[in-house]
Amino acid sequence: MQFQNLHSTKTKYEANTSTLDIAPTQKSSNPRTNNAFLTLIDNKEFARSYSDQTGRFPITSSRGNKYIFIFYDYDVNAILAIAIPNRQGSTICEAWTKTYKQLHKRGYAPQLHIIDNECSNDIKQAFTKYNVSFQRVPPHIHRRNAAERAIQTWKSHFIAGLATCDPSFPLSEWDHLIP
């Protein structure tokens, strides 16, 4: 077997000696393609939101909550969180409805909701009731669900908030800190 020259440790990069020109001239030998690309996005038409649940919180709250429902609205750039007791479809539907109504009341109701691959019939009926289109993220491709990044951001802020609490603060009351 030969293992030489498979992964070289030497860099093959040569320094670019040309100057960076703001308005370069086109070479005469470039073929003309006549292709033009355009994307139009109307914020009102594509007002979108994302949601997902965090993993189980290490301590069950005094109210019986174990999870946190994260709702991220792209247009408002808001991360809304609600403590929930379980990951059942009806519970997630209630949390989604509560956050949707909160945004709708303020005039920011999303019209497209992107949700994790797990989607119960309860949440589908809620989408239909409130005239919200939805898309499911393909399994194992978490990058497409912006709620994944919102969860990371929210957790960082929540942990920082917990760190500033009095040492005698009972951790079983963590769900009181979310609002």
C-alpha positions in Angstrom: 0.0 0.0 0.0 1.1 3.5 -0.8 0.3 6.2 1.7 2.6 8.9 0.2 1.1 12.1 -1.2 -2.4 11.5 0.1 -2.5 14.3 2.7 0.4 16.6 2.3 1.6 18.7 5.2 3.0 21.4 2.8 0.7 24.2 1.8 0.1 24.6 -1.9 -1.1 28.2 -1.4 0.7 30.8 -3.4 0.3 34.5 -2.4 -2.0 36.4 -4.7 0.1 39.1 -6.2 -2.7 40.9 -8.0 -4.2 44.0 -6.4 -7.7 44.1 -5.0 -9.6 46.2 -7.5 -13.0 47.6 -6.6 -14.2 47.8 -10.2 -12.2 45.1 -12.2 -12.5 45.1 -15.9 -14.0 42.1 -17.6 -11.8 39.9 -19.7 -12.6 39.9 -23.4 -12.6 36.1 -23.5 -15.4 35.6 -20.8 -18.4 34.0 -22.4 -21.7 35.8 -22.1 -24.4 33.7 -20.3 -27.3 36.1 -20.1 -28.3 34.7 -16.7 -29.7 37.0 -14.1 -30.7 36.0 -10.5 -33.2 37.8 -8.3 -34.8 37.0 -5.0 -37.7 39.0 -3.7 -38.9 38.6 -0.1 -41.9 40.5 1.2 -41.6 40.6 5.0 -45.3 40.6 5.5 -45.8 37.6 3.2 -43.0 35.6 4.7 -43.1 36.6 8.3 -41.6 33.4 9.8 -41.1 31.9 13.2 -39.4 28.8 14.5 -39.9 26.6 17.6 -38.3 23.7 19.4 -38.0 22.3 22.9 -34.9 22.1 25.1 -33.7 19.0 26.7 -35.0 18.0 30.1 -34.0 20.5 32.8 -32.0 18.7 35.5 -34.4 19.7 38.3 -38.2 19.4 38.1 -39.7 22.7 39.1 -42.1 23.2 42.0 -44.9 23.5 39.4 -43.9 20.2 37.7 -42.2 21.8 34.6 -39.3 19.8 33.1 -38.8 21.3 29.7 -38.6 24.8 28.1 -40.5 25.6 24.8 -38.5 28.1 22.7 -40.3 30.2 20.1 -38.1 32.4 17.9 -39.6 35.0 15.7 -37.3 36.0 12.9 -38.8 39.3 11.9 -39.0 40.6 15.5 -35.8 38.9 16.5 -37.4 37.8 19.7 -36.8 34.6 21.6 -39.8 33.7 23.8 -39.7 30.9 26.3 -42.3 29.0 28.2 -41.8 26.3 30.8 -43.7 23.1 30.0 -44.2 19.9 32.0 -43.8 17.4 29.2 -43.2 17.1 25.4 -46.7 15.8 24.5 -48.3 17.3 21.4 -51.1 19.0 23.4 -48.6 20.7 25.7 -46.5 21.9 22.9 -49.7 23.1 21.1 -50.7 25.1 24.2 -47.3 26.7 24.4 -47.2 27.6 20.7 -50.7 29.0 20.8 -49.8 31.2 23.8 -46.8 32.6 22.1 -48.6 33.1 18.8 -51.4 35.0 20.6 -48.8 37.1 22.4 -47.2 38.1 19.0 -50.5 38.5 17.3 -51.7 40.9 20.0 -48.7 43.1 19.3 -49.1 43.0 15.5 -46.3 40.5 14.7 -48.2 37.3 14.0 -46.0 35.0 11.8 -47.5 33.5 8.7 -44.9 30.7 8.3 -43.8 28.5 11.1 -40.8 26.2 10.8 -40.9 23.3 13.3 -38.9 20.3 14.1 -39.7 17.0 12.4 -41.9 16.0 15.3 -45.3 17.5 14.6 -48.5 16.3 16.3 -52.0 16.6 14.9 -52.8 19.1 17.7 -50.2 21.6 16.5 -51.3 21.0 12.8 -54.9 21.9 13.8 -53.6 25.0 15.6 -51.7 26.1 12.4 -54.9 25.6 10.4 -57.0 27.5 13.0 -54.7 30.5 12.9 -54.0 30.3 9.2 -50.3 29.7 9.6 -48.4 27.7 7.0 -45.8 25.4 8.4 -42.7 23.5 7.3 -41.0 20.6 9.0 -37.2 20.5 9.2 -35.8 17.2 7.8 -34.6 14.8 10.4 -30.9 15.2 11.6 -30.5 18.6 9.9 -30.8 20.9 12.8 -29.1 23.8 11.0 -32.3 24.6 9.1 -34.2 25.2 12.3 -33.2 28.7 13.6 -34.7 27.7 17.0 -31.6 25.5 17.6 -29.4 28.6 17.7 -32.1 30.5 19.6 -32.0 27.7 22.3 -28.2 28.1 22.6 -28.6 31.9 23.0 -31.5 31.6 25.5 -29.6 28.9 27.6 -26.6 31.2 27.8 -28.7 34.0 29.1 -30.6 31.8 31.4 -27.5 30.3 33.0 -26.0 33.8 33.4 -29.2 34.8 35.2 -29.1 31.7 37.4 -25.5 32.6 38.3 -26.5 36.0 39.5 -29.2 34.6 41.8 -28.8 34.5 45.6 -27.0 31.3 46.7 -30.0 30.4 48.9 -32.4 30.7 45.9 -34.2 27.3 45.6 -33.4 25.8 42.2 -36.8 24.2 42.1 -38.2 27.6 41.4 -36.3 28.0 38.1 -39.5 28.3 36.0 -40.4 31.6 37.9 -37.3 33.2 36.4 -38.4 32.6 32.7 -40.8 35.6 32.3 
